[in-house]
Amino acid sequence: MSTHIAAAPGEIAPIVLFPGDPLRAKWIAETFLEDAVCYSEVRGMLGFTGTWNGHRVSVQGSGMGQPSMAIYATELFSDYDVQTIVRVGSCGALTEKVGMRDIIIANGACTDSGINRVRFHGLDYAPVADFSLLRAAVEASETVELDSAVHVGLLFSSDQFYSTRPELTEPFVQHGALAVEMEAAGLYTLAAFHGRRALAICTVSDHLVTHEETTAQEREQTFRDMVEIALRAATA
C-alpha cells in the first residue's frame, strides 16, 4: 500500500490511463470501463479499475504539474508494478498548425522543469515515448472514426501555467513543439528509469495563438476520441 494512492495489492491493473483531472478519471471509468470500482480517494485524487474489451484497465488522476504527476507515477511503477501508463490530458496549442480539439500523440517532450536537471546533474536528457505504444496509438488513430485531427509531434512540458515569460516558448515552437502541457516530460523520464512503457496523448483544450478555449466541463467530459485511442494503444 503506497503513501498517496493507498490501494491494496492487486487493486490496480498493469495498464493505467493517467489524466491530470481526477474528475476526468471518474468520467473515463464510468463511460468506458465495465464494472469499474474506485480503489482510491486519497486527497481527492480518484483511481478506478474495471475492464475494457476484456482487458483489465485502471484510471488514476495525477494532479497538475510534474511534481504531482511524479508522485503518482512513481508509486504506480514501484509499488503496484504497473507496466504501461498512458497520459490522457489537455494541452494548449502553440501554433496554428494545430486546431482546437485536435489530438497530439507525443513522440517526445521538451521541458523547462528543473526536475530532470537535478536528476541528470545539469545535463540534458531527451524524454521520449515508448515506441510500441506510439506506433499502436498512431495505428488506432488511423483505424477508428474520429471527430478530431491527429498530430504526432513534440509537447512542451512547462512548470508554469501562468507564465511570466511567454516569449521563452518561441524557440520550442521553432523547433517543432506543437502544444504546451505540464506532465509528459517527467512521465517519459520516470518510465525510462523504471523500464516501463509510457505515452502522452493530449487534446487541445486552449489555443495560445487564437485564444480559443474550452470550458471546465468540456475538458472533463468530452475528450472521447483521445480516450478511445489511448485504450486501443495500451491494450494492443
SELOGU-905787 format. One record per residue (C-alpha): residue number from 0; residue in one letter; x, y, z. Coordinates in steps of 0.1 Angstrom, whole numbers, plus 2048, in hexadecimal, padded with zeros to 3 digits. Example, Ala and Ser with C-alpha at 12.3 -4.5 7.8 and 13.67 -1.06 7.14 Angstrom:
<vokols>
   num   residu    xx    yy    zz
     0        a   87B   7D3   84E
     1        s   889   7F5   847
</vokols>
This chain:
<vokols>
   num   residu    xx    yy    zz
     0        m   800   800   800
     1        s   810   821   7F5
     2        t   810   842   807
     3        h   7FB   857   7EF
     4        i   7E6   83C   7DD
     5        a   7E0   824   7F9
     6        a   7D1   809   7E4
     7        a   7D4   7E5   7EF
     8        p   7EB   7CD   7DB
     9        g   7D9   7C1   7BC
    10        e   7C0   7DD   7BA
    11        i   7D2   7F0   79E
    12        a   7D5   7E1   77B
    13        p   7F7   7DF   768
    14        i   7E8   7F8   750
    15        v   7E0   81B   75D
    16        l   7D0   839   74B
    17        f   7DD   858   75C
    18        p   7C9   878   75A
    19        g   7D3   896   76E
    20        d   7B0   89E   779
    21        p   7A1   884   792
    22        l   77E   88C   785
    23        r   789   883   762
    24        a   795   862   771
    25        k   773   85D   77F
    26        w   762   866   75E
    27        i   779   84E   74B
    28        a   772   832   763
    29        e   74C   837   762
    30        t   74C   83C   73C
    31        f   764   822   72F
    32        l   76A   807   749
    33        e   754   7EB   754
    34        d   750   7E2   779
    35        a   766   7FF   783
    36        v   76F   801   7A8
    37        c   77F   81E   7BA
    38        y   79F   813   7CB
    39        s   7AB   835   7D8
    40        e   79C   856   7E3
    41        v   7BC   862   7F6
    42        r   7BF   888   7F3
    43        g   7A2   887   7DA
    44        m   7B9   878   7C0
    45        l   7A1   85D   7B4
    46        g   7AB   83B   7A6
    47        f   796   820   796
    48        t   79A   7FD   788
    49        g   783   7EC   76F
    50        t   784   7DA   74E
    51        w   784   7E6   72A
    52        n   77F   7CD   70E
    53        g   789   7B2   726
    54        h   7A9   7C3   731
    55        r   7AE   7CE   755
    56        v   7B5   7F3   756
    57        s   7B8   80D   771
    58        v   7B4   833   76F
    59        q   7C7   848   788
    60        g   7C7   86E   78C
    61        s   7E9   87E   78E
    62        g   7E4   8A2   797
    63        m   7F3   8C0   785
    64        g   818   8C4   77E
    65        q   836   8AC   77E
    66        p   83B   8AC   7A4
    67        s   818   89F   7AA
    68        m   819   887   78C
    69        a   83A   879   798
    70        i   82C   86F   7B9
    71        y   810   85A   7AA
    72        a   825   84C   78D
    73        t   841   841   7A5
    74        e   828   830   7BC
    75        l   817   81F   79F
    76        f   837   812   791
    77        s   849   809   7B1
    78        d   82D   7FF   7C9
    79        y   813   7F0   7B1
    80        d   829   7E2   795
    81        v   816   7F6   77A
    82        q   825   7EE   758
    83        t   814   808   742
    84        i   809   82C   749
    85        v   7F7   841   72E
    86        r   7F2   865   737
    87        v   7D0   872   72A
    88        g   7D3   897   730
    89        s   7CB   8B9   722
    90        c   7E3   8D1   712
    91        g   7E6   8F4   704
    92        a   7EE   8F8   6DF
    93        l   80D   90C   6D8
    94        t   809   90E   6B2
    95        e   7ED   913   699
    96        k   7F8   8F1   68A
    97        v   7E3   8E3   6A6
    98        g   7BE   8EA   6AB
    99        m   7A6   8E9   6C9
   100        r   79E   8C5   6D4
   101        d   7B9   8B7   6BE
   102        i   7CC   89A   6CD
   103        i   7F1   899   6D2
   104        i   803   877   6D6
   105        a   824   882   6E6
   106        n   843   870   6D8
   107        g   858   885   6F0
   108        a   856   8A2   709
   109        c   86B   8C1   70F
   110        t   86A   8D1   731
   111        d   875   8F0   745
   112        s   872   8DC   765
   113        g   88F   8D9   77E
   114        i   886   8B4   786
   115        n   89A   8A5   76A
   116        r   8B7   8BD   76F
   117        v   8BA   8B1   793
   118        r   8B7   88C   789
   119        f   8D1   890   76D
   120        h   8E9   8A8   780
   121        g   8E2   8C5   768
   122        l   8E5   8B1   748
   123        d   8CA   8AF   72E
   124        y   8B4   88F   72A
   125        a   89C   888   70E
   126        p   87B   87A   71C
   127        v   86A   865   701
   128        a   84C   84F   6FF
   129        d   84D   829   6FE
   130        f   84E   820   6D9
   131        s   836   803   6DB
   132        l   81C   819   6EC
   133        l   822   835   6D4
   134        r   81E   81E   6B6
   135        a   7FF   80F   6C4
   136        a   7EF   831   6CB
   137        v   7F7   83D   6A7
   138        e   7E8   81D   699
   139        a   7C9   821   6AF
   140        s   7C4   845   6A3
   141        e   7C5   839   67F
   142        t   7AC   81D   684
   143        v   792   82D   69B
   144        e   779   847   68E
   145        l   782   867   6A0
   146        d   773   88A   6A2
   147        s   796   899   6A9
   148        a   7B5   89D   694
   149        v   7D3   88A   6A2
   150        h   7F7   897   6A2
   151        v   817   884   6AC
   152        g   832   89B   6BB
   153        l   842   8AD   6D8
   154        l   831   8BA   6F7
   155        f   841   8D5   70D
   156        s   83D   8CC   732
   157        s   83D   8EC   746
   158        d   83F   8F1   76B
   159        q   82A   911   768
   160        f   806   913   75D
   161        y   806   939   761
   162        s   828   940   751
   163        t   839   961   758
   164        r   84F   95C   73A
   165        p   839   94F   71D
   166        e   853   95A   704
   167        l   86A   93E   710
   168        t   853   924   6FF
   169        e   85A   932   6DC
   170        p   87B   91E   6D7
   171        f   869   8FE   6E0
   172        v   84E   906   6C6
   173        q   86A   90E   6AC
   174        h   878   8EB   6B4
   175        g   857   8D9   6AF
   176        a   844   8DA   6D0
   177        l   81E   8DA   6C9
   178        a   80F   8E0   6EB
   179        v   816   8E7   70F
   180        e   80C   8D1   72D
   181        m   81B   8C9   74F
   182        e   823   8A4   753
   183        a   82F   890   735
   184        a   855   896   738
   185        g   855   88B   75C
   186        l   840   86C   754
   187        y   856   861   738
   188        t   875   865   74E
   189        l   866   850   76B
   190        a   85B   835   753
   191        a   87E   832   745
   192        f   88D   830   768
   193        h   875   815   772
   194        g   877   802   751
   195        r   852   806   74A
   196        r   83D   813   72D
   197        a   82E   836   72B
   198        l   81D   84C   712
   199        a   80C   86E   714
   200        i   7ED   875   6FF
   201        c   7DE   898   703
   202        t   7C0   8AA   6F6
   203        v   7C3   8CF   6EE
   204        s   7AD   8E1   707
   205        d   7BB   904   703
   206        h   7CC   917   6E6
   207        l   7E8   92F   6EF
   208        v   7E7   93E   6CC
   209        t   7C2   942   6C6
   210        h   7B9   945   6EB
   211        e   79C   92B   6E7
   212        e   795   916   705
   213        t   77E   8FA   712
   214        t   76A   8FA   732
   215        a   774   8E6   751
   216        q   757   8CF   74B
   217        e   762   8C9   727
   218        r   785   8C1   732
   219        e   778   8A9   74C
   220        q   75E   896   737
   221        t   761   89A   711
   222        f   783   88E   706
   223        r   777   86C   6FB
   224        d   78D   868   6DC
   225        m   7AD   86B   6F1
   226        v   7A1   851   70A
   227        e   797   839   6EE
   228        i   7BA   83B   6DE
   229        a   7CA   837   701
   230        l   7B7   818   709
   231        r   7BD   808   6E7
   232        a   7E2   810   6E9
   233        a   7E7   804   70D
   234        t   7D6   7E3   707
   235        a   7E4   7DB   6E4
</vokols>
